[in-house]
Amino acid sequence: MSTRTPAARPPSNPWPLRAGLLLALLALLLGGGTAVAPQQASAAPVIDPNAYYVLVNRHSGLALDVYDLATEDGARIAQWTRNDGAWQQWQFVESGDGWYRLRSRHSGRVLDVAGSSTADGAGIVQWSDQNRASQQFRLADSGDGYVRLINRNSGKAVDVYEFSTANGGQVVQWPDLNGANQQWELVELDAAGSFTNPIKRNGPDPWLQYHDGYYYLATTTWNSTITMRRSRTLGGLASAQDTTVFDLSGRPNGCCNMWAPEFHLINGPNGPRWYLYYVAGQNVSDFNPTQRLHVLESSGTNPMGPYTFRADLGNTWELDPSILRVNGNLYLLGSYMDNGTQSLSITPLSNPWTISGARRTISQPTLAWERQTHPVNEGAEPLYHNGRTMIVYSASACWGPDYKLGLLTLTGSDPLNRSHWTKHPQPVFQRSDANGVFAPGHNGFFRSPDGTEDWIVYHANDSASGGCDMNRSTRAQRFTWNADGTPNFGTPVRTGVQLPAPSGE
């Protein structure tokens, strides 16, 4: 979340001051005996509709910015120090006849004049793209590489209010005077081979795999559907459409509250198939005793199915299923209540959908950093490297800002034996106040298309007050390895920052 302090609001009736400045300017020009000619339309600069641009104001040197990283309709547009974040990146979408909508890379919304107003000083905001006249702008050339944005509905120019040079300064519409505060430099960004987080808004509990040329992503829906999206590029997931791969409606023990889907390609009795594990319960309030683990089976090797229901996995409250593979054997990982504490579990499987032994506990939240806001161990995810078997898990309460990742390493030979797992004494991935990332957790892992890079996918909040809900967003970043063979996840990256795409895209 942005740490910006909201800009001071203008006086309730600021226009006399602005009008006075305008009259003074007109008087000065008329005093020179020269008639003032209206601005003439200029040929529009060449625009690449596939590119993103940062718009830098000539007067202030600051960039056109979605204020406070907002994503909702009506959020105001301001100026801010250029940082090339997604909230400062704009795509020109053609409306025909030289008119464009300016779409925010951050929110997916377009520039608009509040209330479709034609009044001087009406605020510039963002709004869902409806291609109406108040959302359309043409580019008028001001020379030296600068342009004005002229609104089709009002005929007025996009203007930094009162020639402000401050961060958060308001952006409004005003008669086209070709002033420096109405002139913008279009800086085209080289987005080739890069992406920005988040790769999915409203995407908690993400699971991502790269398979046969596509990235596939599934996240919690909190309803009765399991959905998946796919893209040729990691960044393309942000705008890819969700497809329902299975509908849980009507299932007696798992119709609703679908959480934490994971799909694993396993060579089972029916040959290679995708097995999709998930949590669902009855249609009652969340954090209820009806949540159970379930599994689907694909008919082939397409991650998007079609799928058929295979089995319920247990008959007691349990969350966050995943699959661990050790020496050719399959184990179901989960999180359940062990003596009143949410702990990590492991259960042997005889095949991808059949439990073959007792559930065991392999980790409890015993360390201080696992007990912030509430003691929790959940979201166990396998990680393998150079013959080493590890589990990366989520610790502390997901509804607090200190949700984070811990590490277990199999230092013995029996994954069912708790004493054969060694817990790392410190968290391996946690909040970054400096980057505005809070409660990073519930992760997964995938490889770059060429197989040379390791990547982590996880969810996080933009605010310390963010909750354990659908507002969490999916992020991804590359990670490396420490000399002792443990993963080095680094620091969670701020949203909107351009990152190199996975190698081989």
PyMOL commands that set and color helices and strands:
alter all, ss='L'
color gray80, all
select helices_A, chain A and resi 15-31+67-69+86-88+114-116+133-135+161-163+180-182+235-238+368-370+418-420
alter helices_A, ss='H'
color red, helices_A
select strands_A, chain A and resi 52-57+63-66+77-80+90-96+99-104+110-113+124-127+137-143+146-151+157-160+171-174+184-189+194-195+207-211+214-218+225-231+243-247+256-268+271-281+292-298+307-313+319-326+329-338+341-351+354-355+360-363+377-385+388-395+404-410+421-423+438-447+454-461+473-481+487-488+499-500
alter strands_A, ss='S'
color yellow, strands_A
deselect
rebuild
show_as cartoon
